[in-house]
Amino acid sequence: MDIKTIFPEVRVSSGPANEEEWVSIEDGDQFLLFPKEQLSSRELALLEFYLSPVKKSSKKRTAWEKYLLEDGAELPERLEEGQFIYLSHQLPIPSEMVELLESIFGQPKAILSLSQTQTVFLLTRSDSFGQIALIKDILPTLENDFGLALRLFIGNHWSSLTANQLRDYFLEEGALYDAYRTQNSDETLILYSKILLWALNADHIPKAICHYYQMVLGNQKETRELVEALWDSHGNLVQTAQSLYIHRNSLQYKLDKVYRQTGLQLKQLDDLAFAYLFLQKS
């Protein structure tokens, strides 16, 4: 008989849950989670005796988890570009939700299980704004369907990666996200540019990220002129093109180039504000 028929309240997850509240049973490459408060003493005893619940996860870290989380671990694969999507959840994420998010994100390069309550997707092809629009629309539905409160942070699209830059950006982005969400607990969808503005205002831009923007913004005369022209024109593309004496199509080409180089979409106010204020401080 199917286990879900006997225990309809069981959840399927990619990892074990808090053992004070759940009985976690390893089942192949996933886990079955049984809420203790809904189990009778007899059911609980049977599960613990016959099914050998796990007390700690026996899953080994993947190559990408080792590289990003362990000092000295080797880079599994050289990437020219990458983007992290950080997902916080109150309970271990169900495998069905992971599969759904995989399809939305276009088959991620890696899925990182950082803890029972945090999962990260590593993308190599970015359509951030399309993904943001879709996730924003379906996030409430996901929460309702799976009975799980979620918080999503869309990390930056990093390009021209060398050496261990990806690890540095991952660690610094994650630290910024952790610091930001402790002060802004109500937000469920958090964009990178918003966290950047918050960090810049607090003079708390991490070292690797600060160096990155100094290189792609501060040291690029053409990019600096574009940012200043957009800011002076209040983001109006027609006025910006006129002030730079270029055609509207040429302006769009420049904007696309800046996005590829920096991950900033200067047509968005938060992105433009960060770029301008960073240049003023640098």
C-alpha positions as CSV (number, residue, x, y, z in Angstrom):
1,M,0.0,0.0,0.0
2,D,1.2,3.5,-0.8
3,I,2.7,5.3,2.2
4,K,0.6,8.4,1.4
5,T,-2.6,6.3,1.7
6,I,-1.6,5.4,5.3
7,F,-0.2,8.8,6.2
8,P,-2.0,11.4,4.0
9,E,-0.2,14.2,5.9
10,V,3.3,13.0,4.7
11,R,5.4,15.5,2.8
12,V,8.1,14.7,0.2
13,S,11.3,16.8,0.4
14,S,14.8,17.0,-0.9
15,G,16.2,16.9,2.7
16,P,15.4,16.0,6.3
17,A,13.4,18.4,8.6
18,N,13.8,19.5,12.2
19,E,13.7,16.3,14.2
20,E,11.8,18.0,17.1
21,E,8.8,18.4,14.9
22,W,9.2,15.8,12.1
23,V,10.1,12.2,11.5
24,S,12.4,12.1,8.4
25,I,12.6,8.9,6.4
26,E,15.2,8.6,3.6
27,D,13.6,7.2,0.5
28,G,16.1,7.0,-2.4
29,D,17.2,10.5,-3.3
30,Q,14.4,12.2,-1.3
31,F,12.9,12.2,2.2
32,L,9.5,11.5,3.6
33,L,8.5,13.9,6.4
34,F,5.9,13.0,9.0
35,P,4.6,15.7,11.4
36,K,5.0,14.3,14.9
37,E,2.0,16.3,16.2
38,Q,-0.3,14.4,13.9
39,L,1.0,11.0,14.7
40,S,-0.3,8.7,17.4
41,S,2.2,7.2,19.8
42,R,1.7,3.9,18.1
43,E,2.3,5.3,14.6
44,L,5.3,7.2,15.9
45,A,6.7,4.0,17.4
46,L,6.1,2.0,14.3
47,L,7.9,4.6,12.1
48,E,10.8,4.8,14.4
49,F,11.2,1.1,14.7
50,Y,10.5,-0.2,11.2
51,L,11.5,2.6,8.9
52,S,14.8,3.8,10.5
53,P,14.3,7.5,10.4
54,V,17.4,9.6,9.9
55,K,18.5,11.9,12.6
56,K,21.1,13.7,10.4
57,S,21.2,14.1,6.7
58,S,23.4,11.4,5.0
59,K,23.5,13.2,1.7
60,K,26.9,14.1,0.5
61,R,27.6,17.6,-0.8
62,T,27.6,18.0,-4.6
63,A,30.7,19.3,-6.4
64,W,29.1,22.8,-6.7
65,E,28.2,22.8,-3.0
66,K,31.8,21.8,-2.0
67,Y,33.2,24.5,-4.3
68,L,31.0,27.3,-2.9
69,L,30.9,26.3,0.7
70,E,34.3,24.7,1.4
71,D,37.7,26.5,1.4
72,G,40.1,25.0,-1.2
73,A,37.5,23.0,-3.1
74,E,38.0,22.9,-6.8
75,L,35.8,24.7,-9.4
76,P,33.7,21.9,-11.0
77,E,33.3,23.7,-14.3
78,R,34.5,27.0,-15.7
79,L,31.6,29.4,-16.3
80,E,31.7,32.6,-18.3
81,E,28.6,33.9,-16.6
82,G,26.3,32.9,-13.7
83,Q,23.5,34.0,-11.5
84,F,22.2,32.8,-8.1
85,I,18.6,32.7,-7.1
86,Y,18.2,32.3,-3.3
87,L,15.0,30.7,-1.9
88,S,14.2,30.7,1.8
89,H,11.5,28.4,3.1
90,Q,10.3,27.5,6.6
91,L,10.4,23.8,6.0
92,P,12.5,21.5,3.7
93,I,11.4,22.3,0.1
94,P,9.2,19.6,-1.5
95,S,10.8,17.8,-4.5
96,E,7.8,18.7,-6.6
97,M,8.4,22.4,-6.0
98,V,12.1,22.0,-6.9
99,E,11.1,20.4,-10.2
100,L,8.6,23.2,-11.0
101,L,11.2,25.9,-10.2
102,E,13.8,24.0,-12.4
103,S,11.4,24.4,-15.4
104,I,10.8,28.1,-14.6
105,F,14.5,28.8,-14.4
106,G,15.4,26.9,-17.5
107,Q,17.3,23.9,-16.1
108,P,19.8,25.4,-13.7
109,K,23.4,24.4,-13.8
110,A,23.2,23.4,-10.1
111,I,20.7,23.3,-7.2
112,L,22.4,23.9,-3.8
113,S,20.8,22.7,-0.6
114,L,22.4,25.1,1.9
115,S,20.2,24.0,4.8
116,Q,16.8,22.7,5.7
117,T,15.4,26.2,5.0
118,Q,17.5,27.6,2.2
119,T,18.0,26.4,-1.4
120,V,20.0,28.2,-4.1
121,F,19.7,27.8,-7.9
122,L,22.8,28.5,-10.1
123,L,21.8,29.7,-13.5
124,T,24.1,30.2,-16.5
125,R,21.5,31.7,-18.9
126,S,19.8,34.8,-17.6
127,D,16.4,36.2,-18.4
128,S,16.0,37.9,-15.1
129,F,13.2,40.2,-15.9
130,G,11.1,37.5,-17.5
131,Q,11.8,35.2,-14.5
132,I,11.0,38.0,-12.1
133,A,7.6,38.7,-13.8
134,L,6.7,35.1,-13.8
135,I,7.8,34.3,-10.2
136,K,6.0,37.4,-9.0
137,D,2.8,36.2,-10.5
138,I,3.0,32.6,-9.3
139,L,4.7,33.0,-5.9
140,P,1.3,33.3,-4.0
141,T,0.0,30.2,-5.8
142,L,3.2,28.2,-5.0
143,E,2.8,29.1,-1.3
144,N,-0.9,28.1,-1.3
145,D,-0.4,24.9,-3.2
146,F,2.5,23.6,-1.1
147,G,1.5,25.2,2.2
148,L,4.9,26.8,2.5
149,A,5.9,30.4,3.1
150,L,8.6,31.5,0.7
151,R,11.1,34.3,0.2
152,L,13.0,34.8,-3.0
153,F,16.1,36.9,-3.7
154,I,17.2,37.4,-7.3
155,G,20.9,37.7,-7.4
156,N,23.0,39.5,-9.9
157,H,23.8,38.3,-13.4
158,W,27.7,38.0,-13.3
159,S,29.6,37.9,-16.5
160,S,33.3,37.6,-17.6
161,L,34.0,35.4,-14.6
162,T,37.5,34.4,-13.8
163,A,39.2,32.2,-11.1
164,N,37.2,32.1,-7.9
165,Q,35.0,35.2,-8.5
166,L,31.8,33.2,-8.6
167,R,32.5,31.9,-5.1
168,D,33.3,35.4,-3.8
169,Y,30.1,36.8,-5.3
170,F,28.1,34.0,-3.9
171,L,29.4,34.4,-0.4
172,E,29.0,38.2,-0.5
173,E,25.6,38.2,-2.1
174,G,24.4,35.7,0.5
175,A,25.8,37.8,3.4
176,L,24.0,40.9,2.0
177,Y,20.8,38.9,1.7
178,D,21.0,37.6,5.2
179,A,21.7,41.0,6.6
180,Y,18.9,42.7,4.6
181,R,16.2,40.2,5.4
182,T,16.8,40.5,9.2
183,Q,15.7,44.2,8.9
184,N,13.0,43.7,6.2
185,S,11.1,40.6,7.2
186,D,7.9,41.3,5.3
187,E,9.3,41.2,1.7
188,T,8.8,38.0,-0.2
189,L,10.5,38.9,-3.5
190,I,13.8,40.9,-3.2
191,L,15.7,42.2,-6.2
192,Y,19.5,42.6,-6.2
193,S,19.5,46.3,-7.0
194,K,17.3,47.0,-4.0
195,I,19.8,45.3,-1.7
196,L,22.6,47.1,-3.4
197,L,21.0,50.5,-2.7
198,W,20.4,49.5,0.9
199,A,24.1,48.4,1.3
200,L,25.4,51.5,-0.4
201,N,23.4,53.7,1.8
202,A,24.8,51.9,4.8
203,D,28.4,52.0,3.4
204,H,28.4,48.2,3.4
205,I,29.2,47.1,-0.1
206,P,31.4,44.0,0.3
207,K,35.0,44.0,-1.1
208,A,34.6,41.8,-4.2
209,I,31.3,43.4,-5.3
210,C,32.7,46.9,-4.7
211,H,35.8,46.0,-6.8
212,Y,33.6,44.6,-9.6
213,Y,31.5,47.8,-9.9
214,Q,34.6,50.0,-9.7
215,M,35.9,48.1,-12.7
216,V,32.7,48.0,-14.8
217,L,31.3,51.4,-13.8
218,G,34.0,53.6,-12.3
219,N,36.7,52.8,-14.9
220,Q,34.5,52.9,-18.0
221,K,34.2,56.5,-19.3
222,E,31.4,55.6,-21.8
223,T,29.4,53.8,-19.1
224,R,29.8,56.7,-16.7
225,E,28.6,59.2,-19.3
226,L,25.6,57.0,-20.1
227,V,24.6,56.7,-16.4
228,E,25.0,60.4,-15.8
229,A,22.9,61.3,-19.0
230,L,20.1,58.9,-17.9
231,W,20.1,60.3,-14.4
232,D,20.0,63.9,-15.6
233,S,17.1,63.0,-18.0
234,H,15.2,61.2,-15.1
235,G,15.4,58.0,-17.1
236,N,13.7,59.4,-20.2
237,L,15.3,57.5,-23.1
238,V,14.4,60.1,-25.8
239,Q,16.0,62.9,-23.8
240,T,19.0,60.7,-23.0
241,A,19.6,59.9,-26.6
242,Q,19.3,63.6,-27.5
243,S,21.8,64.6,-24.9
244,L,24.3,62.0,-26.1
245,Y,23.7,62.9,-29.7
246,I,22.9,59.3,-30.7
247,H,20.0,57.5,-32.2
248,R,17.5,55.7,-30.0
249,N,18.6,52.3,-31.3
250,S,22.2,53.2,-30.5
251,L,21.1,54.0,-26.9
252,Q,19.4,50.7,-26.6
253,Y,22.5,48.9,-27.8
254,K,24.5,50.7,-25.1
255,L,22.0,49.8,-22.4
256,D,22.1,46.1,-23.5
257,K,25.9,46.2,-23.4
258,V,25.9,47.7,-19.9
259,Y,23.5,44.9,-18.7
260,R,25.8,42.2,-20.1
261,Q,28.8,43.8,-18.4
262,T,27.3,44.8,-15.1
263,G,24.0,43.0,-14.6
264,L,22.3,46.4,-14.1
265,Q,19.2,47.2,-16.2
266,L,19.6,51.0,-16.3
267,K,16.0,51.5,-17.5
268,Q,14.9,50.3,-14.0
269,L,15.0,53.1,-11.4
270,D,16.7,51.1,-8.6
271,D,19.5,49.9,-10.9
272,L,20.1,53.4,-12.3
273,A,20.0,55.0,-8.8
274,F,22.7,52.5,-7.6
275,A,24.9,53.1,-10.6
276,Y,24.7,56.8,-10.3
277,L,25.2,57.0,-6.5
278,F,28.1,54.5,-6.7
279,L,29.8,56.6,-9.2
280,Q,29.3,59.7,-7.0
281,K,30.9,57.9,-4.1
282,S,33.8,56.4,-6.0
